[in-house]
């Protein structure tokens, strides 16, 4: 989640993403506004280190959910999942083992963690898989229409030795993805099938990391797999490390200490755990294990059940959000219907009419927003229309109610262009020089466009032919630029807030110093 804040949350490009006051926004609630760009930060480092754990969770959750609700055009299921996991971590005792909090607070160091903490996290991850599988029972997915031509990716090369491309798309991508989502949670849950589950799950997410641009989601899901193991698996791993190499590892020879958050079986309450013997045995105050449920235990049990029921209900609550979301385009970012439907925008036209003069004109759709997703969702189309009417803050509900025409069509011009492009490519026989262009294409008005498309294709081929070292160097350079710019923006934002100086002055100095600028890829 820390790395996600730099990539998909846009911290590395906060000035580009949130710095333009004239850009159209698509918040869930029209009253939400972007804060000044120097305040649009995020932090998950404290959660990862277990330092000031719950304070760090709050500092992560508040800006994360604020940014998530601020822009529906960037919503996706895994962004919602990160916010849910941050909330569940806030409720948990995840800072009890190998944490900075435990280093400075003996009473929580190496102490037991209540089972409901694991139940919540395991249930959430299980539901992500299982509900995604149920959503894939949609006819588009079962019929093999959702992810066409994915078999052309190099990741499926081994399958194409025995299957055709169409068979790979249907049996491996669609039916295979459906099966994995439905069964992987069960394989991870049971001890005897967990190793097989790890193998399938790891392969699945590693392939997804290469197929789709979905940020840290595949890697985060890989990191959640050990949640399904026995709770003492880290201690078992550390015990295998030779004593001479245990420099930063926690002490695994001591027993865990009891926690007031836990409820213990009566057989666990031993005579030596009475208050008198505990005080004699240790100079530190220790918690006495309890076998009698208190209010906090009952509340935790009720909350766990209610949360699981809510997470099962919410993906099927489209009757509340006015219709099934696959057709009416209602809210969908919590539904786990990932990759079920594919949209392709071929043409978008915005028409305005002067009611006084009757004059009709057209606007550039890219003028006030960087996202195209709004064009496929009626609620965002309405917000965009309000913005164009002159209320850029989206704070008043004007009477404008635009019509939405959503239909499927075949762009015959594009089909003809692609056919001519293929014919042109074959006629060149590998050469793109204009003086070698066949005579029948010399007067073709699309000749320059054909040549541009072929040049792009050749560039893509050169990128695919790069060596592993060249690919690694490019990847590392991009990540270095991202982290470097994020660090500079954080420093500048803090300076701007503390010294009350304009943040735009810092941005000008940053860009003039040659720091890599933000790009759409970031």
N, C-alpha and C positions, 0 to 999 in steps of 0.2 A: 504494500500500500504506500510505502514511502517512495518507491520508484514511480508508482502510478501518479503521484502528485506532480512529478516533474514532466510526465509524458501526457497522459490523457486529460488530467485536470488542468494542464496548460501552464504550470508554474514557470517553465522555461520560456514561455512566450506570453506572459501575463500582460505585458504592455500592448501586444498586438491583439490579444483576445478580449481584453477588458478595457483597454485604454481609449477607445473611440466612443465619445459620448453620442455620436450621431448614428451609431449602428443599431439596427433593429434587433430587439431581444424577444425571446419566446418563453417567458417565465410561466410556471404553473399557476401562480397567482399574480394578477396584474399589478399588485402593489409592490412586488419585489423589484428592487433596483440594484444595479452593480454598485459596489462601494468604490471609493477612489482606488486606483490601481495599486497603490502601495499597501493597501490593506487586503488585497485579494491573494493571500498566502495560505499555506497549509503546512501541517507538520504531523508526521507519524513516527519520528525518530524515538521519542520517549516511550511509545508503545513497544517498539522493537527491543529497546534496551531494558524495559521494565523500570524506568526512572520516573518518579512522580507519576505512577502509572495511570491512575484515574484522572488526574489533572491533564495528562497528555492525551487521554482518550477524549476528554471534553474539548481540548484545543484542536483535536483532529476532527471531531464530529461536527462542531458548529460551522466552521467554514466549508467543510466537505458537503454537508447537506444543503447549506446555503447556495453553493455553486451548482449543486445537482438540480435544485428546484428552480434556479435562476434561468436555465436554458434547456428547454425541452428538445431543442434541435440536436443536442449532443447526448440525449438519453440513450442508454442501452442497459441490458439486463445485468451485466457484470459490474457496471458502475453502481447500480442499486445494491448488488450483493456486497460490494466493499463497504458501503454505508451501513448495511445490516450487520456485517461482521464487526465493524468498529463499535457499534452499539452493544453487541453481545460480549465483546472483550471488556467494555466498560463495566458490565455487570459481573464479570468473572474475577476469579483470583489468579489471573495468569501471571502475576508477578511474584509468585511464591518460590520459584526455583530458578537459580542461575540468573538473578536479576540484581540491578543496582539497588532497588528498594530493599531486597533481602540482605544485601551487603551491609546496609546501615541500620536495618531494623531487625533485630534478632527474633522478635516475636512472630514475624511472618516468614522468616527464612526457612526453607526446606520443610514447610508445613503442608499438611494434607489439603487437597482441593475437593470441594463437594462434587459429587457425580453429576448433578444437574448442569454444571458448567459444561461438561463433556456432552451431555445429552442435547443441549441446545445447539452447540456447534456441529455435532454429528448429524443431528436432524436437519439443520439448515443445508449442509452440503449434500446430504442424501436427497432432500427435496429438490435441490437444483438439478440433479441428474434425473430423478424419477419423473418430475413434472415436465422437464424438457422432453423426455421420452413420450409422455402422454400427449403433449402438444404436437409431436411429430406423427401422431396417428391421423393428422389432417390429410385429406385426399391429395393435396398438392405434394406433400412429402412422400406418402406411401406410393403415389403414382410416379415418382421420380422426376418431378418438374421443378422442384425448389432450387436445386444446385446443379444445373446442367453445365456440361463441359468442364467440370472441376477435374475430371480425369486427365486433362492435358498437363496438369502440374507435375513437375519432376518427382514429387513425393510418391506418386502412384506408378512410377516406372516399373517396379517389380511385379505389380499386378497385371500390367499390360503384356507380360510374357505369356500369360495363359488366358486372359480375358480381353474382349474388345473394349474400346473406350466407353461405348454405351453400357456394357455390362458392368464396368467399373463404376460408372456414375450411379447405376441403379442398385447393384448388389453390395458394393463396398461403401459408397458414400451414403446412400439413402437407407437401405435396409440395415447395413452395418452400424451406421450412426444411431438409428432407432433402437436396435438391439442393445448397443452399449449403454445408452442412456437409461434404458429400462432395467438392466441387470447389474450395472456396475456398483450401485449403492449396496446391493445385497452381497456381492462378492467381497466388498471392502469390510462389511460388517462382521462376517463370520470368520473365525480363526483359520479354518481349514481351506477357505477359498481366497484368503486375503492376498497371498503371494501372487496368485493368478490375477486378482483384481489390480494389484500394483502394476503388473506387466501390461495389462490391457489399458489401464487408465493412463499410465506414463506414455505409452505409444500414441494413444489418442490425443493427448494434449501436446505432445511434441510435434505431431503432424499438424495440429491446428495452429501452432505457433508459426509454422511456415506457410500455411495456406491463407490465413486471414490476418488482417491488421487489427488485432484486438488487444493491443497493449500487453499488460502484465497478467491478464486473465489466465492464460494457460499455465504460467509459472506459479501463480497464486494457487490454482487448483492442484498442481503438483505438490505444493508445500502443505496442503491440507490433508494429504493422504495419511500421515502418521497419526492424525486425530483418531483414526479408527483402530489403532493398535492399543495394546494394554497400556495403562497410564504410566507404568514404571519403565517404559522402553528407553527413555534417555539415561536412566541410572544403569540399565543393563549395558548400554553402549559404552558409557564412561568406565564401567568396571573392566572392560576389555583393553583399555588404554594402560600401558605400563606406568607404574608409579613415577618413574623418572621423567615421563613426558606429560604428567598432569600438572601443567603450569597454571592454566586458567580454568581448568575444569572444576566443577563443584565437588564437595566432599560426598562420596557415595558410600562411605563405610558407616556413617551414622544413620540411624533410623529417622524417618520423618517424624516431625512433632505434630501433635493433634491440633486441630483448628476448631474454634467455636462455630465456624460456618458449616461444619460437617456434623452429621448424625451417625453415631457408631452403633453397631450391634452390641447387645449386652455382654456377649462373650469376649468383646474387646476390652471391656472395663475391668482391668486387673487390679488387685490390691495395691501393687506398687505405684499405681497412678492416683492415689489419694492425695489431697492437698499437702499433708505433712511430709510425705515421702518425696513429693516433687520438689518442695522447697529445700529439703535437705540435700537432694541430689544435684541441684543446679542453682547457681547464683542468679540466673535469669528467671523472670516471671514466666511461667508456662501455662498454657490453656489446659484445663481438665476436660478430657473427652466426655461427651454427654450422649446418653442413649434415649433421652426424653425429648421429643420434638417440641420446639418453641415456635413462637410466632414467625420468626424469620424463615424457619424450615418449611412451615406450611405455606407461607407466602411464595417461597421459591418454587415449591411443587405446583401451586396453582398457576403461577406465571409461566412456568415451563409448558404446561398443558395448553394454556390459552395461546401462547406464542406459536406453538406447533399447529394448532387448529387454525389460527389466523393465517399462517403462511400457506396452509393447504387451501383455505377459502379464497384468499386474495387473487390468485391467478384465474379464478373462475367467477370473479365478481363483476364481469362486464355488463351484467344487467343493471348494475348501479351506475356505471360510467357510460350508459346509453348505448348498448349494443355490443355484439361480439366484435372484438377489436380488429380481427383480420379483415372485416369488410367495412365497418363504419370508421375505422381508424381512431378508436378511442385510446385511452391511456394503455400503454403496452409494456412499459419498462420494468414492470414487476411480474410479468406473465411467464417468463422462461420459454417463450416461443421463439427461441433463437434460430435464425437462419431458415425458418419455415417458409417465409415469403420473400421473394426477390423483386425489387422495383427497378425499373429502368426509365429514366427521364429522357425523352427524346425532344420535346419542345415545350417551352413555357412562354406564355405571352401575357403581359399585364396591360390592360386597357383602362384608360381613364376618360371620363366624359365631363365636360364643363356644362353644368345644368343650366347656366344662364345663356350661353351662346350655342350650345349643342356641339361644340368642338370636341373631336375624339382624337386621342393620341395614345402613344405607347411609352412604357418605361422600361429601363434596363433592370432585369431581375437581380443582377449581381451588384447593384449600386449600393444597397444598404445592408447587406448581409453576406456572410461568407458560406452559409450553409444552403444546401438545396433541399434538405429534408422537409422544410416547411411546406413545400409545394405539394406534398402527398398527404397532408393532414389538414382537414377542414378547420380545426380549431386554430392552428397556426396560420392558415390562410386568412382567417378573420383578424387575427392579431396583426398580421402584416398589412392588411387593408386599413386598419385603424392607424397604424404607423404612417402609412402613405397619406392619409387624410390630414395629417398635420400634428397628431398627438404622439410625438416621438417617445414620450415617457410611458405611454400606454396606461394612463391613470384614469381616464374617463371612458365610460361606455357610450360611444356614439351610436346613433341609430343605424349606421351602415351595416348591412347584412349581405355580404357578397354571395353570389351563386358559385357553386363548385361543380364542374363537369369532370367526372373521373370515368375514363373509358379505356378500352384496349383497342389498339389499332396497329397496323403494319405500315411502317414508313417505306413506301415503294421507292422514293428517291434514294434513301439510304441503301436499299437492296440493290438498286441499279448501280449506284456508285461502287459498292463492294464488288459487284460482278465485273465492272469495268476496271477496277483496281487490280483484281486478280489477272484479268486478261493483259493489262499493261505490264504487270510484273513478269508474266511468262514471256511476253514479246521482247523484253529487254535482255533476257538471257544473262542476267547478272550485272548489267551496266546501267548506270543512272545518268550518264552524260546526255545533255539535251540534243547534241548533234547526232546521236545514235538512236534517238526516239523514232519509232516507226512512223511512216507518213500518215497513217490513219489517226494517229494521236496528236499530230503537230498542231492541229487547229482545235483540239478539244479544250473547252474553257476550263476544265477541271485538271488540266495537265499539271499545273503547279501544285495542286492539292495532292495528286497522285505521288509526285516526287517527294513531297513533305512526308506523306504517310510511309513511304518506303524508307526514307531516311530515319524516321522514328523506329521502324521495325529493325533496321540494321543496328541502330544504337542499342535496342533491347537485346539483340542477339549478342552484341559485344559484351554487354553486362552479364549475360548468362555464361559467357565463355571465360569470365575472369577466374583466376586461380583461387584456391581457398585462402591463401595469404592476402591476396588483393581484396577479397570480400571481407575478411576479418579486419584489415586495415581501414576500409571504408566504414564498417560498422563501429569500430572503436573511435574513429574520428567523429562520427555523428554523435555518439554518446558523450564523448568528451566535450564537444561544443554545447550539448544540452546541459550537462552538469555545470559547466563553467558559467554559462549564461544564467542558470538558476541561482548559483551562488552569488554572482554579482547583483542580480535583481533583489535577492534577499537582503544583502548588505545595504544596497541603495534605499530599499523600502524602510529599513530600520533607521537609517540616517535621516531620511525625509521626515519620518514620524517624530523622532527625538528632537531634531533641530528645527522642525517646522519650516523646512525649505521645499520648494516645488520639486516634485519627483520628475517632472519633465526635463528640468535642468540636468538631473543626473543621467537621464536617458540620452540626452544629447552628448554628454561627456562619454558615456559608455560606447555609443556608436562611433564617435570620433576617435576613440582609442583603439578601434579595430576589433572589438569583441564580436564574435559571430552573431549576426542578427537572427531574429526568430524567423522561422520559415513554416509553411503549411505542414511540412513533414514532422516538425517538432510538435 
